[in-house]
Amino acid sequence: MSRSAHPAGPRHADVLPEGHYTAPPADLNSLDPRVWAQTVERTPEGAVAVGGLDVRRLAEEFGTPAYVMDETDFRARCRAWRDAFGPDADVYYAGKAFLSRAVVRWLHEEGLNLDVCSGGELATALDAGMPAERIALHGNNKSDEEIERAVEAGVGRIVLDSFQEIARVAHTAARLGRRQPVQIRVTVGVEAHTHEFIATAHEDQKFGLALAGGGSSSEAGEGPAAEAVRRVLMLDSLELTGIHSHIGSQIFDMAGFEVSARRVVGLLTRIRDEHGVELPEIDLGGGLGIAYTPEDDPREPHEIAKALGDIVTRECEAAGLAVPRLSVEPGRAIAGPTAFTLYEVGTLKELEGLRTYVSVDGGMSDNIRTALYDAEYSVALVSRASAAEPMLSRVVGKHCESGDIVVRDAFLPADLAPGDLLAVPATGAYCRSMASNYNHALRPPVVAVRDGQARTIVRRETEEDLLRLDVG
Ligand SMILES: *Cc1c(COP(=O)(O)O)cnc(C)c1O
């Protein structure tokens, strides 16, 4: 998607290259509340503060790059989701977005449940005191060990993803003398992303069991999902509580959920008709979008709750089913907007007639999303205000890779100089959790800020950490 460039003003404006940018903002110092965490503000001195703390002080104390997470905002988002869905539904935070012991405690205190999808995430959740019955285990290839630990711990839900797994979980639960609550993950033939969704009869992906059978309509429920239901219902060590569907990521339009809910309810109806059981739960997954740039306009949790609740109620009433307990699994929508990455500018290269490359002290090792998904981010100068004209910029990292781009197209003040601090907002989800040691980069810390206090919740890696694993 190429957007038109502003005709006037910016430096390099004579030949504006192709890019994902719109007009430079009227005021480069302004901070759009859609992309910045709740307590972020520009102070009268011109620098930016979060939780009442000046970013210059945070950079001094914790170094750069660093993820700075607004704990007040994180907790507020948890409560907003919790309150929007109310006592008759459950909100499972998707731990893969970002998980640490502190985050687990925040979720616990704010009344959320937690999705994990690996032994490591399960260990973190249990270690930080999340009650096992509020944990759901996901994954398309859970190991025997992961299954055993989850069943042993007594997790509230294992989401089954294959026929082999049905047998494995049943076997493990039987051996441990448990009856394990499970859901079956189905693929409903909907792939949703941002503003559109594709509804098809068949799913070509690794997750879930298809509703559709070979050649039949996706509504018919003749496929592997119905067969999985049959098998699970025959196993005494498994308690089938519901059906799970997750349709995509960074979704703004609720229409895909509507198709998904209709197809899942279709399966529930079929299960009632065929087996005489009404399953008590339905999980519609996560994937709700956030604003990475001011042009993104995500739905609020209460709108999402109302839309999903209405769809499920309507479909169930039409089918004559009791309305099951709904659960959702937002990851990005909770963690994403709560953090920004703080970088220091190292070098600048002005490419005449093109743009200025601004190199920061991190890059694709702390934010792979731009390189991986062509994700769009915004960026601001945060260590001072500037009255300089806008300069078309590309914020890049320090890695040995020309695709090492953090923000592809952005306007920054033309007086930007080495030593300035930049912040990239909306990096709370899928940045630290996808961070790597590429080029032996040391993964940045996560610093939580709340009411004038800052503390490290995940510390910066050290060279010692790197060398400790290198035992050759
Ligand atoms: C990734 C994932 C989520 C969370 O997705 P977001 O886009 O972060 O909301 C929820 N449920 C399942 C099963 C997932 O795989």
The ligand as a MOL file (V3000), in Angstrom:
LIG
                    3D

  0  0  0     0  0            999 V3000
M  V30 BEGIN CTAB
M  V30 COUNTS 15 15 0 0 0
M  V30 BEGIN ATOM
M  V30 1 C -1.4650 -15.5570 18.8110 0
M  V30 2 C -2.7260 -16.0580 19.3730 0
M  V30 3 C -3.5400 -15.2000 20.1010 0
M  V30 4 C -3.2350 -13.7490 20.3140 0
M  V30 5 O -3.1990 -13.0320 19.1260 0
M  V30 6 P -3.1030 -11.4270 19.1850 0
M  V30 7 O -3.0360 -11.0530 17.7540 0
M  V30 8 O -1.8740 -11.0920 19.9330 0
M  V30 9 O -4.3400 -10.9710 19.8830 0
M  V30 10 C -4.6860 -15.7250 20.6590 0
M  V30 11 N -5.0050 -17.0180 20.5110 0
M  V30 12 C -4.2370 -17.8840 19.8120 0
M  V30 13 C -4.6470 -19.2880 19.7090 0
M  V30 14 C -3.0680 -17.4340 19.2260 0
M  V30 15 O -2.3180 -18.2710 18.5250 0
M  V30 END ATOM
M  V30 BEGIN BOND
M  V30 1 1 1 2
M  V30 2 1 2 3
M  V30 3 2 2 14
M  V30 4 1 3 4
M  V30 5 2 3 10
M  V30 6 1 4 5
M  V30 7 1 5 6
M  V30 8 2 6 7
M  V30 9 1 6 8
M  V30 10 1 6 9
M  V30 11 1 10 11
M  V30 12 2 11 12
M  V30 13 1 12 13
M  V30 14 1 12 14
M  V30 15 1 14 15
M  V30 END BOND
M  V30 END CTAB
M  END
